[in-house]
Amino acid sequence: MQGADRTTRQRIADHLRGEAMQAGSLATEFEITTESALAHVKHIAQSLDGNADERLLVAPPECHDCGFSAFDDPANRPSRCPECKSESLEEPVFKIE
């Protein structure tokens, strides 16, 4: 299938097969909101759940100030760190392998 024939979700999945990206970068690349990009990634993860050949890898968000990275939902984009309350957080990074 050509790129124009594929849905945004399919194109995001194809992109994540090639390189790791943050939700904000996906949003910019595909001209959608960051929340929409996160929703697409979560759906892609569900779609891959039964696929033994591929899986979605997630590098969880990390606090720039204290290094905390044990967030309850690693695919979420938290607004601040639960440990130090800093708002300086690195977004989660997604990749399909």
N, CA, C and O atoms as a GROMACS GRO file, in nm:
protein
  388
    1MET      N    1   0.083  -0.120   0.000
    1MET     CA    2   0.000   0.000   0.000
    1MET      C    3   0.087   0.125   0.000
    1MET      O    4   0.192   0.129   0.065
    2GLN      N    5   0.044   0.223  -0.070
    2GLN     CA    6   0.114   0.350  -0.072
    2GLN      C    7   0.080   0.431   0.052
    2GLN      O    8  -0.021   0.403   0.118
    3GLY      N    9   0.160   0.530   0.086
    3GLY     CA   10   0.139   0.613   0.204
    3GLY      C   11   0.004   0.682   0.208
    3GLY      O   12  -0.056   0.694   0.314
    4ALA      N   13  -0.045   0.726   0.091
    4ALA     CA   14  -0.173   0.798   0.086
    4ALA      C   15  -0.290   0.704   0.115
    4ALA      O   16  -0.397   0.751   0.156
    5ASP      N   17  -0.273   0.576   0.094
    5ASP     CA   18  -0.380   0.479   0.115
    5ASP      C   19  -0.387   0.430   0.259
    5ASP      O   20  -0.480   0.359   0.296
    6ARG      N   21  -0.291   0.467   0.340
    6ARG     CA   22  -0.282   0.416   0.477
    6ARG      C   23  -0.338   0.516   0.576
    6ARG      O   24  -0.330   0.637   0.554
    7THR      N   25  -0.396   0.465   0.684
    7THR     CA   26  -0.448   0.553   0.788
    7THR      C   27  -0.334   0.617   0.865
    7THR      O   28  -0.219   0.573   0.856
    8THR      N   29  -0.366   0.719   0.941
    8THR     CA   30  -0.264   0.783   1.025
    8THR      C   31  -0.204   0.681   1.120
    8THR      O   32  -0.082   0.679   1.140
    9ARG      N   33  -0.287   0.597   1.179
    9ARG     CA   34  -0.238   0.496   1.273
    9ARG      C   35  -0.142   0.399   1.205
    9ARG      O   36  -0.040   0.362   1.262
   10GLN      N   37  -0.174   0.357   1.084
   10GLN     CA   38  -0.086   0.267   1.010
   10GLN      C   39   0.047   0.335   0.976
   10GLN      O   40   0.153   0.274   0.985
   11ARG      N   41   0.039   0.462   0.939
   11ARG     CA   42   0.162   0.536   0.906
   11ARG      C   43   0.247   0.557   1.031
   11ARG      O   44   0.370   0.552   1.023
   12ILE      N   45   0.183   0.581   1.147
   12ILE     CA   46   0.258   0.595   1.272
   12ILE      C   47   0.327   0.463   1.305
   12ILE      O   48   0.445   0.461   1.341
   13ALA      N   49   0.254   0.352   1.292
   13ALA     CA   50   0.314   0.220   1.319
   13ALA      C   51   0.432   0.195   1.226
   13ALA      O   52   0.537   0.147   1.271
   14ASP      N   53   0.418   0.226   1.099
   14ASP     CA   54   0.528   0.210   1.004
   14ASP      C   55   0.648   0.294   1.047
   14ASP      O   56   0.762   0.248   1.040
   15HIS      N   57   0.622   0.416   1.090
   15HIS     CA   58   0.729   0.507   1.132
   15HIS      C   59   0.801   0.452   1.255
   15HIS      O   60   0.924   0.459   1.265
   16LEU      N   61   0.723   0.397   1.351
   16LEU     CA   62   0.783   0.343   1.473
   16LEU      C   63   0.860   0.214   1.448
   16LEU      O   64   0.943   0.174   1.530
   17ARG      N   65   0.835   0.150   1.338
   17ARG     CA   66   0.914   0.032   1.300
   17ARG      C   67   1.053   0.076   1.254
   17ARG      O   68   1.149  -0.001   1.263
   18GLY      N   69   1.065   0.198   1.207
   18GLY     CA   70   1.192   0.248   1.157
   18GLY      C   71   1.275   0.322   1.260
   18GLY      O   72   1.398   0.315   1.257
   19GLU      N   73   1.209   0.394   1.350
   19GLU     CA   74   1.284   0.471   1.450
   19GLU      C   75   1.201   0.496   1.575
   19GLU      O   76   1.078   0.497   1.570
   20ALA      N   77   1.270   0.514   1.685
   20ALA     CA   78   1.205   0.545   1.812
   20ALA      C   79   1.167   0.692   1.814
   20ALA      O   80   1.244   0.778   1.770
   21MET      N   81   1.047   0.721   1.866
   21MET     CA   82   1.001   0.860   1.870
   21MET      C   83   0.916   0.888   1.992
   21MET      O   84   0.853   0.797   2.047
   22GLN      N   85   0.916   1.013   2.034
   22GLN     CA   86   0.829   1.060   2.141
   22GLN      C   87   0.694   1.098   2.082
   22GLN      O   88   0.684   1.125   1.962
   23ALA      N   89   0.590   1.100   2.166
   23ALA     CA   90   0.456   1.136   2.120
   23ALA      C   91   0.454   1.277   2.060
   23ALA      O   92   0.388   1.300   1.959
   24GLY      N   93   0.525   1.370   2.121
   24GLY     CA   94   0.530   1.506   2.069
   24GLY      C   95   0.590   1.513   1.929
   24GLY      O   96   0.544   1.589   1.844
   25SER      N   97   0.693   1.432   1.906
   25SER     CA   98   0.755   1.427   1.773
   25SER      C   99   0.662   1.363   1.671
   25SER      O  100   0.655   1.407   1.556
   26LEU      N  101   0.590   1.259   1.714
   26LEU     CA  102   0.491   1.198   1.625
   26LEU      C  103   0.381   1.298   1.590
   26LEU      O  104   0.337   1.305   1.476
   27ALA      N  105   0.338   1.375   1.690
   27ALA     CA  106   0.234   1.475   1.667
   27ALA      C  107   0.279   1.577   1.562
   27ALA      O  108   0.202   1.614   1.473
   28THR      N  109   0.401   1.621   1.574
   28THR     CA  110   0.455   1.718   1.477
   28THR      C  111   0.466   1.655   1.339
   28THR      O  112   0.426   1.715   1.239
   29GLU      N  113   0.520   1.535   1.333
   29GLU     CA  114   0.542   1.465   1.207
   29GLU      C  115   0.411   1.440   1.132
   29GLU      O  116   0.406   1.454   1.009
   30PHE      N  117   0.305   1.403   1.205
   30PHE     CA  118   0.178   1.367   1.141
   30PHE      C  119   0.070   1.475   1.153
   30PHE      O  120  -0.045   1.453   1.116
   31GLU      N  121   0.109   1.592   1.205
   31GLU     CA  122   0.020   1.707   1.216
   31GLU      C  123  -0.109   1.674   1.292
   31GLU      O  124  -0.219   1.701   1.246
   32ILE      N  125  -0.090   1.614   1.410
   32ILE     CA  126  -0.200   1.581   1.501
   32ILE      C  127  -0.161   1.631   1.640
   32ILE      O  128  -0.048   1.674   1.661
   33THR      N  129  -0.254   1.625   1.735
   33THR     CA  130  -0.221   1.666   1.871
   33THR      C  131  -0.140   1.556   1.940
   33THR      O  132  -0.142   1.440   1.898
   34THR      N  133  -0.068   1.594   2.043
   34THR     CA  134   0.009   1.497   2.120
   34THR      C  135  -0.083   1.393   2.184
   34THR      O  136  -0.050   1.275   2.190
   35GLU      N  137  -0.198   1.437   2.233
   35GLU     CA  138  -0.294   1.344   2.293
   35GLU      C  139  -0.342   1.243   2.190
   35GLU      O  140  -0.358   1.124   2.221
   36SER      N  141  -0.365   1.288   2.069
   36SER     CA  142  -0.407   1.198   1.961
   36SER      C  143  -0.296   1.100   1.927
   36SER      O  144  -0.322   0.982   1.904
   37ALA      N  145  -0.172   1.148   1.925
   37ALA     CA  146  -0.058   1.059   1.899
   37ALA      C  147  -0.049   0.951   2.006
   37ALA      O  148  -0.026   0.834   1.974
   38LEU      N  149  -0.067   0.989   2.133
   38LEU     CA  150  -0.064   0.891   2.242
   38LEU      C  151  -0.178   0.789   2.226
   38LEU      O  152  -0.157   0.670   2.250
   39ALA      N  153  -0.295   0.835   2.188
   39ALA     CA  154  -0.408   0.744   2.168
   39ALA      C  155  -0.377   0.645   2.055
   39ALA      O  156  -0.408   0.527   2.066
   40HIS      N  157  -0.318   0.694   1.947
   40HIS     CA  158  -0.281   0.606   1.836
   40HIS      C  159  -0.178   0.502   1.882
   40HIS      O  160  -0.190   0.384   1.850
   41VAL      N  161  -0.078   0.546   1.958
   41VAL     CA  162   0.026   0.454   2.006
   41VAL      C  163  -0.034   0.347   2.098
   41VAL      O  164   0.003   0.230   2.088
   42LYS      N  165  -0.124   0.387   2.186
   42LYS     CA  166  -0.188   0.290   2.275
   42LYS      C  167  -0.269   0.188   2.196
   42LYS      O  168  -0.270   0.070   2.230
   43HIS      N  169  -0.338   0.232   2.092
   43HIS     CA  170  -0.415   0.140   2.009
   43HIS      C  171  -0.322   0.048   1.931
   43HIS      O  172  -0.351  -0.071   1.916
   44ILE      N  173  -0.212   0.101   1.883
   44ILE     CA  174  -0.113   0.019   1.812
   44ILE      C  175  -0.061  -0.089   1.906
   44ILE      O  176  -0.044  -0.204   1.865
   45ALA      N  177  -0.035  -0.054   2.031
   45ALA     CA  178   0.013  -0.152   2.130
   45ALA      C  179  -0.088  -0.265   2.148
   45ALA      O  180  -0.050  -0.382   2.156
   46GLN      N  181  -0.216  -0.230   2.154
   46GLN     CA  182  -0.321  -0.332   2.167
   46GLN      C  183  -0.326  -0.421   2.043
   46GLN      O  184  -0.346  -0.542   2.054
   47SER      N  185  -0.309  -0.361   1.927
   47SER     CA  186  -0.313  -0.437   1.802
   47SER      C  187  -0.195  -0.534   1.793
   47SER      O  188  -0.209  -0.644   1.738
   48LEU      N  189  -0.081  -0.495   1.846
   48LEU     CA  190   0.038  -0.580   1.842
   48LEU      C  191   0.040  -0.684   1.952
   48LEU      O  192   0.121  -0.776   1.948
   49ASP      N  193  -0.050  -0.672   2.049
   49ASP     CA  194  -0.050  -0.759   2.166
   49ASP      C  195  -0.055  -0.907   2.129
   49ASP      O  196   0.011  -0.988   2.193
   50GLY      N  197  -0.131  -0.944   2.029
   50GLY     CA  198  -0.142  -1.083   1.989
   50GLY      C  199  -0.040  -1.124   1.884
   50GLY      O  200  -0.037  -1.240   1.844
   51ASN      N  201   0.042  -1.032   1.840
   51ASN     CA  202   0.141  -1.058   1.736
   51ASN      C  203   0.273  -1.102   1.798
   51ASN      O  204   0.337  -1.023   1.868
   52ALA      N  205   0.313  -1.225   1.775
   52ALA     CA  206   0.436  -1.277   1.834
   52ALA      C  207   0.561  -1.219   1.767
   52ALA      O  208   0.670  -1.224   1.825
   53ASP      N  209   0.547  -1.164   1.647
   53ASP     CA  210   0.662  -1.115   1.573
   53ASP      C  211   0.704  -0.973   1.611
   53ASP      O  212   0.821  -0.937   1.596
   54GLU      N  213   0.610  -0.893   1.659
   54GLU     CA  214   0.639  -0.754   1.690
   54GLU      C  215   0.586  -0.718   1.828
   54GLU      O  216   0.493  -0.779   1.880
   55ARG      N  217   0.649  -0.615   1.885
   55ARG     CA  218   0.600  -0.561   2.012
   55ARG      C  219   0.638  -0.414   2.021
   55ARG      O  220   0.736  -0.369   1.961
   56LEU      N  221   0.558  -0.342   2.097
   56LEU     CA  222   0.585  -0.200   2.118
   56LEU      C  223   0.674  -0.186   2.241
   56LEU      O  224   0.638  -0.230   2.350
   57LEU      N  225   0.790  -0.126   2.223
   57LEU     CA  226   0.880  -0.098   2.334
   57LEU      C  227   0.858   0.045   2.379
   57LEU      O  228   0.842   0.135   2.297
   58VAL      N  229   0.858   0.066   2.510
   58VAL     CA  230   0.835   0.200   2.566
   58VAL      C  231   0.946   0.232   2.664
   58VAL      O  232   0.967   0.160   2.762
   59ALA      N  233   1.017   0.340   2.638
   59ALA     CA  234   1.110   0.395   2.737
   59ALA      C  235   1.028   0.495   2.817
   59ALA      O  236   0.984   0.596   2.762
   60PRO      N  237   1.006   0.470   2.947
   60PRO     CA  238   0.914   0.554   3.024
   60PRO      C  239   0.963   0.698   3.038
   60PRO      O  240   1.081   0.728   3.018
   61PRO      N  241   0.870   0.786   3.074
   61PRO     CA  242   0.910   0.926   3.099
   61PRO      C  243   1.009   0.930   3.215
   61PRO      O  244   1.010   0.841   3.300
   62GLU      N  245   1.090   1.033   3.216
   62GLU     CA  246   1.189   1.047   3.323
   62GLU      C  247   1.198   1.193   3.366
   62GLU      O  248   1.196   1.284   3.283
   63CYS      N  249   1.209   1.212   3.497
   63CYS     CA  250   1.222   1.346   3.552
   63CYS      C  251   1.365   1.396   3.529
   63CYS      O  252   1.461   1.327   3.560
   64HIS      N  253   1.377   1.517   3.476
   64HIS     CA  254   1.509   1.576   3.453
   64HIS      C  255   1.576   1.615   3.584
   64HIS      O  256   1.699   1.619   3.592
   65ASP      N  257   1.497   1.644   3.687
   65ASP     CA  258   1.554   1.693   3.812
   65ASP      C  259   1.600   1.582   3.905
   65ASP      O  260   1.711   1.588   3.959
   66CYS      N  261   1.516   1.477   3.926
   66CYS     CA  262   1.552   1.374   4.023
   66CYS      C  263   1.575   1.237   3.960
   66CYS      O  264   1.621   1.145   4.028
   67GLY      N  265   1.544   1.221   3.831
   67GLY     CA  266   1.566   1.095   3.762
   67GLY      C  267   1.457   0.991   3.779
   67GLY      O  268   1.472   0.878   3.732
   68PHE      N  269   1.348   1.025   3.847
   68PHE     CA  270   1.238   0.930   3.869
   68PHE      C  271   1.183   0.882   3.735
   68PHE      O  272   1.158   0.962   3.645
   69SER      N  273   1.164   0.748   3.723
   69SER     CA  274   1.108   0.694   3.599
   69SER      C  275   1.011   0.578   3.624
   69SER      O  276   0.974   0.508   3.529
   70ALA      N  277   0.970   0.557   3.748
   70ALA     CA  278   0.881   0.444   3.782
   70ALA      C  279   0.735   0.486   3.777
   70ALA      O  280   0.660   0.464   3.873
   71PHE      N  281   0.693   0.547   3.667
   71PHE     CA  282   0.555   0.592   3.653
   71PHE      C  283   0.462   0.472   3.639
   71PHE      O  284   0.502   0.369   3.584
   72ASP      N  285   0.339   0.485   3.687
   72ASP     CA  286   0.240   0.376   3.681
   72ASP      C  287   0.211   0.335   3.538
   72ASP      O  288   0.202   0.215   3.508
   73ASP      N  289   0.196   0.431   3.449
   73ASP     CA  290   0.168   0.404   3.308
   73ASP      C  291   0.282   0.462   3.226
   73ASP      O  292   0.285   0.583   3.201
   74PRO      N  293   0.377   0.378   3.184
   74PRO     CA  294   0.494   0.432   3.112
   74PRO      C  295   0.461   0.494   2.978
   74PRO      O  296   0.543   0.568   2.923
   75ALA      N  297   0.343   0.467   2.923
   75ALA     CA  298   0.304   0.525   2.794
   75ALA      C  299   0.229   0.656   2.811
   75ALA      O  300   0.186   0.716   2.713
   76ASN      N  301   0.212   0.701   2.933
   76ASN     CA  302   0.140   0.824   2.961
   76ASN      C  303   0.236   0.943   2.959
   76ASN      O  304   0.357   0.926   2.972
   77ARG      N  305   0.182   1.060   2.942
   77ARG     CA  306   0.264   1.181   2.946
   77ARG      C  307   0.227   1.258   3.072
   77ARG      O  308   0.136   1.341   3.068
   78PRO      N  309   0.295   1.232   3.184
   78PRO     CA  310   0.261   1.299   3.310
   78PRO      C  311   0.293   1.448   3.305
   78PRO      O  312   0.380   1.492   3.229
   79SER      N  313   0.223   1.524   3.387
   79SER     CA  314   0.246   1.668   3.389
   79SER      C  315   0.356   1.707   3.488
   79SER      O  316   0.421   1.810   3.472
   80ARG      N  317   0.375   1.623   3.591
   80ARG     CA  318   0.484   1.651   3.684
   80ARG      C  319   0.528   1.523   3.755
   80ARG      O  320   0.458   1.422   3.753
   81CYS      N  321   0.643   1.531   3.815
   81CYS     CA  322   0.704   1.418   3.884
   81CYS      C  323   0.635   1.394   4.019
   81CYS      O  324   0.616   1.489   4.095
   82PRO      N  325   0.597   1.270   4.050
   82PRO     CA  326   0.534   1.242   4.179
   82PRO      C  327   0.632   1.249   4.296
   82PRO      O  328   0.590   1.262   4.411
   83GLU      N  329   0.761   1.240   4.267
   83GLU     CA  330   0.862   1.244   4.373
   83GLU      C  331   0.898   1.387   4.412
   83GLU      O  332   0.886   1.425   4.529
   84CYS      N  333   0.943   1.466   4.315
   84CYS     CA  334   0.994   1.600   4.346
   84CYS      C  335   0.902   1.712   4.298
   84CYS      O  336   0.929   1.829   4.322
   85LYS      N  337   0.793   1.676   4.230
   85LYS     CA  338   0.692   1.771   4.180
   85LYS      C  339   0.742   1.860   4.066
   85LYS      O  340   0.677   1.957   4.030
   86SER      N  341   0.857   1.827   4.011
   86SER     CA  342   0.911   1.903   3.898
   86SER      C  343   0.823   1.882   3.774
   86SER      O  344   0.765   1.775   3.757
   87GLU      N  345   0.814   1.983   3.691
   87GLU     CA  346   0.742   1.972   3.565
   87GLU      C  347   0.838   1.952   3.448
   87GLU      O  348   0.796   1.955   3.332
   88SER      N  349   0.964   1.931   3.478
   88SER     CA  350   1.066   1.909   3.376
   88SER      C  351   1.082   1.759   3.352
   88SER      O  352   1.167   1.693   3.413
   89LEU      N  353   0.998   1.706   3.262
   89LEU     CA  354   0.996   1.563   3.235
   89LEU      C  355   1.027   1.533   3.089
   89LEU      O  356   0.985   1.606   3.000
   90GLU      N  357   1.100   1.426   3.068
   90GLU     CA  358   1.124   1.375   2.933
   90GLU      C  359   1.003   1.289   2.894
   90GLU      O  360   0.956   1.209   2.975
   91GLU      N  361   0.953   1.305   2.774
   91GLU     CA  362   0.839   1.227   2.726
   91GLU      C  363   0.880   1.081   2.708
   91GLU      O  364   0.997   1.051   2.687
   92PRO      N  365   0.782   0.988   2.715
   92PRO     CA  366   0.816   0.848   2.684
   92PRO      C  367   0.855   0.835   2.537
   92PRO      O  368   0.812   0.914   2.452
   93VAL      N  369   0.936   0.734   2.507
   93VAL     CA  370   0.981   0.709   2.371
   93VAL      C  371   0.927   0.573   2.328
   93VAL      O  372   0.933   0.476   2.405
   94PHE      N  373   0.876   0.565   2.205
   94PHE     CA  374   0.812   0.444   2.155
   94PHE      C  375   0.887   0.390   2.034
   94PHE      O  376   0.942   0.466   1.953
   95LYS      N  377   0.889   0.255   2.023
   95LYS     CA  378   0.953   0.189   1.908
   95LYS      C  379   0.888   0.052   1.892
   95LYS      O  380   0.858  -0.015   1.990
   96ILE      N  381   0.868   0.012   1.767
   96ILE     CA  382   0.816  -0.122   1.739
   96ILE      C  383   0.934  -0.207   1.692
   96ILE      O  384   1.006  -0.171   1.599
   97GLU      N  385   0.951  -0.322   1.758
   97GLU     CA  386   1.054  -0.417   1.719
   97GLU      C  387   0.994  -0.552   1.698
   97GLU      O  388   1.064  -0.647   1.664
   0.00000   0.00000   0.00000
